[in-house]
Amino acid sequence: MDAQTIKERIAQIQSKREYLMSLLEQPNLGTLKIDVNQALEEMDELIDEYRRTFPDTES
């Protein structure tokens, strides 16, 4: 997988992260809030790892 493909996939992940953040604002989320928080944590870790691996790229 080349760097451009990885960059595009990270951009997709970042856009989905915004959706998950909006889900957290829903009052009827119930126990799914735990799963949404976990997904956000994992996304943040992935994005951080990407930035450490490709420090010269903007994302």
Protein Blocks (a to p, Z undefined) as FASTA:
>chain_A
ZZklmmmmmmmmmmmmmmmmmmmmpmklmmmlmmmmmmmmmmmmmmmmmmmmmmmbcZZ
